[in-house]
Amino acid sequence: MIIIKVLAFALLSQACLSAEALYDLVLLNTTSALCLDGSPGAYYISRDGDPSKIYLEFQGGGWCGAKDLPSTIESCYARSKTVLGSSK
């Protein structure tokens, strides 16, 4: 069962990668939505999608908190240097 899920994910990922040219990146122009590294929040919008349908997918670093403040700061800082903490 796990192998099937991994294979399905790989196939879906390939399909998404081949369709990347159909999407435009929109960077938000507000200080209310920032990534961990301070870069602007962003989303992709399809140029030729069906305007009557909406598909939302939220990907990101998620919660970077830890057991105490120093560990939380270290965890969030480390994550800010990855694709999960930046729109760059």
OpenMM code with the backbone's topology and positions (N, CA, C; nanometers):
from openmm import Vec3, app, unit

residues = "MET ILE ILE ILE LYS VAL LEU ALA PHE ALA LEU LEU SER GLN ALA CYS LEU SER ALA GLU ALA LEU TYR ASP LEU VAL LEU LEU ASN THR THR SER ALA LEU CYS LEU ASP GLY SER PRO GLY ALA TYR TYR ILE SER ARG ASP GLY ASP PRO SER LYS ILE TYR LEU GLU PHE GLN GLY GLY GLY TRP CYS GLY ALA LYS ASP LEU PRO SER THR ILE GLU SER CYS TYR ALA ARG SER LYS THR VAL LEU GLY SER SER LYS".split()
positions = [
    Vec3(0.0820, -0.1189, 0.0000),
    Vec3(0.0000, 0.0000, 0.0000),
    Vec3(0.0867, 0.1256, 0.0000),
    Vec3(0.1944, 0.1257, 0.0785),
    Vec3(0.2824, 0.2421, 0.0843),
    Vec3(0.3490, 0.2647, -0.0509),
    Vec3(0.3897, 0.1568, -0.1173),
    Vec3(0.4541, 0.1686, -0.2477),
    Vec3(0.3583, 0.2303, -0.3480),
    Vec3(0.2324, 0.1927, -0.3435),
    Vec3(0.1321, 0.2489, -0.4345),
    Vec3(0.1173, 0.3984, -0.4105),
    Vec3(0.1132, 0.4386, -0.2836),
    Vec3(0.0992, 0.5812, -0.2519),
    Vec3(0.2206, 0.6591, -0.3001),
    Vec3(0.3402, 0.6051, -0.2805),
    Vec3(0.4620, 0.6729, -0.3246),
    Vec3(0.4634, 0.6845, -0.4759),
    Vec3(0.4262, 0.5784, -0.5458),
    Vec3(0.4210, 0.5805, -0.6914),
    Vec3(0.3191, 0.6817, -0.7409),
    Vec3(0.2022, 0.6851, -0.6785),
    Vec3(0.0987, 0.7811, -0.7177),
    Vec3(0.1474, 0.9232, -0.6956),
    Vec3(0.2138, 0.9474, -0.5829),
    Vec3(0.2677, 1.0808, -0.5556),
    Vec3(0.3706, 1.1201, -0.6609),
    Vec3(0.4583, 1.0274, -0.6969),
    Vec3(0.5613, 1.0553, -0.7968),
    Vec3(0.4986, 1.0886, -0.9320),
    Vec3(0.3973, 1.0141, -0.9701),
    Vec3(0.3305, 1.0404, -1.0975),
    Vec3(0.2590, 1.1742, -1.0959),
    Vec3(0.1917, 1.2050, -0.9857),
    Vec3(0.1236, 1.3339, -0.9742),
    Vec3(0.2235, 1.4486, -0.9743),
    Vec3(0.3362, 1.4299, -0.9078),
    Vec3(0.4386, 1.5331, -0.9051),
    Vec3(0.4906, 1.5596, -1.0456),
    Vec3(0.5140, 1.4541, -1.1228),
    Vec3(0.5595, 1.4700, -1.2605),
    Vec3(0.4552, 1.5437, -1.3428),
    Vec3(0.3279, 1.5113, -1.3230),
    Vec3(0.2215, 1.5785, -1.3966),
    Vec3(0.2188, 1.7260, -1.3615),
    Vec3(0.2367, 1.7579, -1.2348),
    Vec3(0.2374, 1.8975, -1.1922),
    Vec3(0.3584, 1.9705, -1.2495),
    Vec3(0.4738, 1.9047, -1.2513),
    Vec3(0.5926, 1.9678, -1.3050),
    Vec3(0.5781, 1.9967, -1.4536),
    Vec3(0.5150, 1.9077, -1.5268),
    Vec3(0.5003, 1.9295, -1.6701),
    Vec3(0.4008, 2.0407, -1.6996),
    Vec3(0.3164, 2.0755, -1.6041),
    Vec3(0.2167, 2.1802, -1.6246),
    Vec3(0.2595, 2.3129, -1.5622),
    Vec3(0.3833, 2.3225, -1.5139),
    Vec3(0.4273, 2.4438, -1.4462),
    Vec3(0.4131, 2.5672, -1.5326),
    Vec3(0.4331, 2.5565, -1.6619),
    Vec3(0.4276, 2.6725, -1.7496),
    Vec3(0.2877, 2.7323, -1.7572),
    Vec3(0.1873, 2.6620, -1.7088),
    Vec3(0.0499, 2.7111, -1.7145),
    Vec3(0.0140, 2.8010, -1.5978),
    Vec3(0.1081, 2.8270, -1.5072),
    Vec3(0.0794, 2.9025, -1.3868),
    Vec3(0.1686, 3.0248, -1.3756),
    Vec3(0.1113, 3.1329, -1.3257),
    Vec3(0.1877, 3.2541, -1.2987),
    Vec3(0.2036, 3.2697, -1.1483),
    Vec3(0.3223, 3.3089, -1.1057),
    Vec3(0.3493, 3.3351, -0.9656),
    Vec3(0.3031, 3.4768, -0.9328),
    Vec3(0.2254, 3.4904, -0.8272),
    Vec3(0.1789, 3.6211, -0.7814),
    Vec3(0.2373, 3.6448, -0.6421),
    Vec3(0.3237, 3.7447, -0.6302),
    Vec3(0.3814, 3.7807, -0.5009),
    Vec3(0.2911, 3.8846, -0.4359),
    Vec3(0.2601, 3.8664, -0.3094),
    Vec3(0.1729, 3.9588, -0.2374),
    Vec3(0.2486, 4.0853, -0.2006),
    Vec3(0.1799, 4.1976, -0.2109),
    Vec3(0.2405, 4.3261, -0.1810),
    Vec3(0.1860, 4.3780, -0.0479),
    Vec3(0.2138, 4.3054, 0.0584),
    Vec3(0.1672, 4.3444, 0.1910),
    Vec3(0.2632, 4.2910, 0.2961),
    Vec3(0.2717, 4.3603, 0.4048),
    Vec3(0.3564, 4.3119, 0.5137),
    Vec3(0.2795, 4.2179, 0.6057),
    Vec3(0.1533, 4.1937, 0.5750),
    Vec3(0.0713, 4.1036, 0.6570),
    Vec3(0.0914, 3.9565, 0.6227),
    Vec3(0.1525, 3.9285, 0.5089),
    Vec3(0.1731, 3.7894, 0.4661),
    Vec3(0.3172, 3.7728, 0.4214),
    Vec3(0.4011, 3.7339, 0.5152),
    Vec3(0.5425, 3.7172, 0.4854),
    Vec3(0.5861, 3.5743, 0.5144),
    Vec3(0.6861, 3.5297, 0.4394),
    Vec3(0.7472, 3.4001, 0.4664),
    Vec3(0.8436, 3.4149, 0.5840),
    Vec3(0.8948, 3.3020, 0.6318),
    Vec3(0.9862, 3.3043, 0.7463),
    Vec3(1.1101, 3.3897, 0.7225),
    Vec3(1.1574, 3.3964, 0.5976),
    Vec3(1.2775, 3.4747, 0.5692),
    Vec3(1.2459, 3.6205, 0.5378),
    Vec3(1.1184, 3.6595, 0.5474),
    Vec3(1.0788, 3.7973, 0.5218),
    Vec3(1.0397, 3.8241, 0.3781),
    Vec3(1.0561, 3.7250, 0.2895),
    Vec3(1.0141, 3.7426, 0.1505),
    Vec3(0.8608, 3.7444, 0.1457),
    Vec3(0.8033, 3.8046, 0.0417),
    Vec3(0.6576, 3.8165, 0.0367),
    Vec3(0.5877, 3.6812, 0.0219),
    Vec3(0.4684, 3.6726, 0.0772),
    Vec3(0.3853, 3.5556, 0.0540),
    Vec3(0.3515, 3.5491, -0.0939),
    Vec3(0.3140, 3.4327, -0.1418),
    Vec3(0.2894, 3.4178, -0.2848),
    Vec3(0.1875, 3.3082, -0.3100),
    Vec3(0.1317, 3.3098, -0.4303),
    Vec3(0.0450, 3.2024, -0.4763),
    Vec3(0.0586, 3.1923, -0.6275),
    Vec3(0.0128, 3.0814, -0.6808),
    Vec3(0.0135, 3.0612, -0.8259),
    Vec3(-0.1293, 3.0692, -0.8764),
    Vec3(-0.1453, 3.1234, -0.9958),
    Vec3(-0.2776, 3.1299, -1.0582),
    Vec3(-0.2652, 3.0729, -1.2000),
    Vec3(-0.3640, 2.9941, -1.2373),
    Vec3(-0.3635, 2.9308, -1.3685),
    Vec3(-0.4089, 3.0302, -1.4743),
    Vec3(-0.3374, 3.0345, -1.5851),
    Vec3(-0.3754, 3.1221, -1.6957),
    Vec3(-0.4890, 3.0649, -1.7781),
    Vec3(-0.5016, 2.9337, -1.7854),
    Vec3(-0.6049, 2.8754, -1.8696),
    Vec3(-0.6906, 2.7749, -1.7947),
    Vec3(-0.7131, 2.7988, -1.6680),
    Vec3(-0.7992, 2.7112, -1.5900),
    Vec3(-0.9455, 2.7481, -1.6054),
    Vec3(-1.0301, 2.6667, -1.5531),
    Vec3(-1.1737, 2.6905, -1.5550),
    Vec3(-1.2065, 2.7920, -1.4458),
    Vec3(-1.2554, 2.9128, -1.4807),
    Vec3(-1.2812, 3.0160, -1.3799),
    Vec3(-1.3943, 2.9807, -1.2831),
    Vec3(-1.4706, 2.8759, -1.3143),
    Vec3(-1.5793, 2.8376, -1.2237),
    Vec3(-1.5320, 2.7372, -1.1183),
    Vec3(-1.4052, 2.6980, -1.1247),
    Vec3(-1.3503, 2.6015, -1.0293),
    Vec3(-1.2321, 2.6622, -0.9554),
    Vec3(-1.2226, 2.6290, -0.8280),
    Vec3(-1.1116, 2.6761, -0.7465),
    Vec3(-1.0444, 2.5549, -0.6827),
    Vec3(-0.9133, 2.5514, -0.6924),
    Vec3(-0.8349, 2.4459, -0.6293),
    Vec3(-0.7313, 2.5142, -0.5413),
    Vec3(-0.7344, 2.4863, -0.4145),
    Vec3(-0.6384, 2.5447, -0.3215),
    Vec3(-0.5474, 2.4371, -0.2666),
    Vec3(-0.4194, 2.4668, -0.2645),
    Vec3(-0.3234, 2.3759, -0.2028),
    Vec3(-0.2281, 2.4615, -0.1220),
    Vec3(-0.2213, 2.4360, 0.0055),
    Vec3(-0.1344, 2.5131, 0.0934),
    Vec3(-0.0122, 2.4292, 0.1273),
    Vec3(0.1013, 2.4766, 0.0817),
    Vec3(0.2256, 2.4100, 0.1144),
    Vec3(0.3128, 2.5111, 0.1861),
    Vec3(0.3813, 2.4656, 0.2833),
    Vec3(0.4694, 2.5562, 0.3544),
    Vec3(0.5409, 2.4851, 0.4656),
    Vec3(0.6111, 2.5622, 0.5414),
    Vec3(0.6899, 2.5062, 0.6479),
    Vec3(0.6078, 2.4561, 0.7641),
    Vec3(0.4842, 2.5010, 0.7732),
    Vec3(0.4030, 2.4590, 0.8856),
    Vec3(0.4563, 2.5168, 1.0152),
    Vec3(0.4227, 2.4566, 1.1219),
    Vec3(0.4634, 2.5040, 1.2535),
    Vec3(0.6106, 2.4728, 1.2754),
    Vec3(0.6884, 2.5738, 1.3098),
    Vec3(0.8306, 2.5500, 1.3363),
    Vec3(0.8622, 2.5649, 1.4849),
    Vec3(0.7591, 2.5674, 1.5673),
    Vec3(0.7788, 2.5792, 1.7114),
    Vec3(0.8395, 2.4532, 1.7704),
    Vec3(0.9038, 2.4707, 1.8827),
    Vec3(0.9666, 2.3587, 1.9514),
    Vec3(0.9328, 2.3685, 2.1002),
    Vec3(1.0045, 2.2935, 2.1807),
    Vec3(0.9707, 2.2827, 2.3230),
    Vec3(0.9978, 2.4098, 2.4023),
    Vec3(1.0903, 2.4948, 2.3553),
    Vec3(1.1197, 2.6191, 2.4261),
    Vec3(1.1565, 2.7277, 2.3244),
    Vec3(1.1663, 2.8514, 2.3692),
    Vec3(1.1911, 2.9630, 2.2793),
    Vec3(1.3231, 2.9513, 2.2029),
    Vec3(1.4350, 2.9198, 2.2666),
    Vec3(1.5601, 2.9065, 2.1885),
    Vec3(1.5510, 2.7991, 2.0796),
    Vec3(1.4873, 2.6863, 2.1109),
    Vec3(1.4716, 2.5797, 2.0106),
    Vec3(1.3774, 2.6237, 1.8995),
    Vec3(1.2732, 2.6980, 1.9343),
    Vec3(1.1791, 2.7484, 1.8341),
    Vec3(1.2500, 2.8443, 1.7389),
    Vec3(1.3270, 2.9359, 1.7929),
    Vec3(1.3999, 3.0320, 1.7100),
    Vec3(1.4963, 2.9594, 1.6163),
    Vec3(1.5685, 2.8628, 1.6689),
    Vec3(1.6631, 2.7859, 1.5872),
    Vec3(1.5906, 2.7095, 1.4767),
    Vec3(1.4777, 2.6454, 1.5115),
    Vec3(1.4009, 2.5674, 1.4148),
    Vec3(1.3447, 2.6568, 1.3041),
    Vec3(1.2862, 2.7704, 1.3420),
    Vec3(1.2278, 2.8608, 1.2421),
    Vec3(1.3360, 2.9229, 1.1541),
    Vec3(1.4492, 2.9577, 1.2127),
    Vec3(1.5594, 3.0140, 1.1341),
    Vec3(1.6103, 2.9117, 1.0324),
    Vec3(1.6280, 2.7883, 1.0756),
    Vec3(1.6751, 2.6833, 0.9835),
    Vec3(1.5753, 2.6627, 0.8705),
    Vec3(1.4475, 2.6621, 0.9021),
    Vec3(1.3445, 2.6420, 0.8004),
    Vec3(1.3370, 2.7603, 0.7040),
    Vec3(1.3709, 2.8808, 0.7515),
    Vec3(1.3657, 2.9987, 0.6662),
    Vec3(1.4690, 2.9912, 0.5536),
    Vec3(1.5675, 2.9053, 0.5664),
    Vec3(1.6719, 2.8888, 0.4648),
    Vec3(1.6368, 2.7812, 0.3618),
    Vec3(1.5153, 2.7267, 0.3698),
    Vec3(1.4719, 2.6228, 0.2763),
    Vec3(1.3552, 2.6738, 0.1940),
    Vec3(1.3107, 2.5935, 0.0976),
    Vec3(1.1954, 2.6322, 0.0157),
    Vec3(1.0665, 2.6385, 0.0971),
    Vec3(1.0672, 2.5786, 0.2163),
    Vec3(0.9473, 2.5822, 0.3003),
    Vec3(0.9345, 2.7126, 0.3779),
    Vec3(1.0353, 2.7984, 0.3715),
    Vec3(1.0296, 2.9228, 0.4459),
    Vec3(1.0549, 3.0457, 0.3609),
    Vec3(1.0419, 3.0318, 0.2293),
    Vec3(1.0757, 3.1426, 0.1404),
    Vec3(0.9980, 3.1358, 0.0097),
    Vec3(0.9715, 3.2530, -0.0477),
    Vec3(0.9113, 3.2557, -0.1811),
    Vec3(1.0166, 3.2909, -0.2864),
    Vec3(1.1414, 3.3011, -0.2429),
    Vec3(1.2493, 3.3367, -0.3374),
    Vec3(1.2851, 3.2197, -0.4264),
] * unit.nanometer
topology = app.Topology()
chain = topology.addChain("A")
for resn in residues:
    res = topology.addResidue(resn, chain)
    for name in ("N", "CA", "C"):
        topology.addAtom(name, app.Element.getBySymbol(name[0]), res)
